[in-house]
Amino acid sequence: MDENQALKKNRRGTEYIEANGGITAKRCSGCGQMMELEHFSNLKAGLGGTRSKCRPCLVEYGKKYNKKRPEYTKRYYEKNGERVRERARESYASRNGR
C-alpha cells in the first residue's frame, strides 16, 4: 500500500482501501480476497457502488442456486418464457442503443 492509501472498515465490517478520498479496492464477502472495484458488478447502494461479492463468486453462487432448484427454474421458464425473452431483448436494445 502507498502512503496515500488507507485500509478501513465500514460499520458492517467490510474492509476496503481508500486513496485520495475514493474507494479503490475492497474485500469480497464470498472468497475473502482483496480486489480492485473492477472485479465487482455495479450496485448503487453497495460500498464503492459495487456488490459485496466479486463476479466469479456471483457466478458460483448462481450455479449452486440453480442446481438446487432446477424444477422451479424449468417450470418458471416454461410458464413465462416469452416474457423472459422480451425482457432480455429490451435490455439488450437499451444497452446497445437500438
Order of alpha helices (4+ residues) and beta strands (2+ residues): beta-beta-beta-beta-beta-beta-alpha-alpha
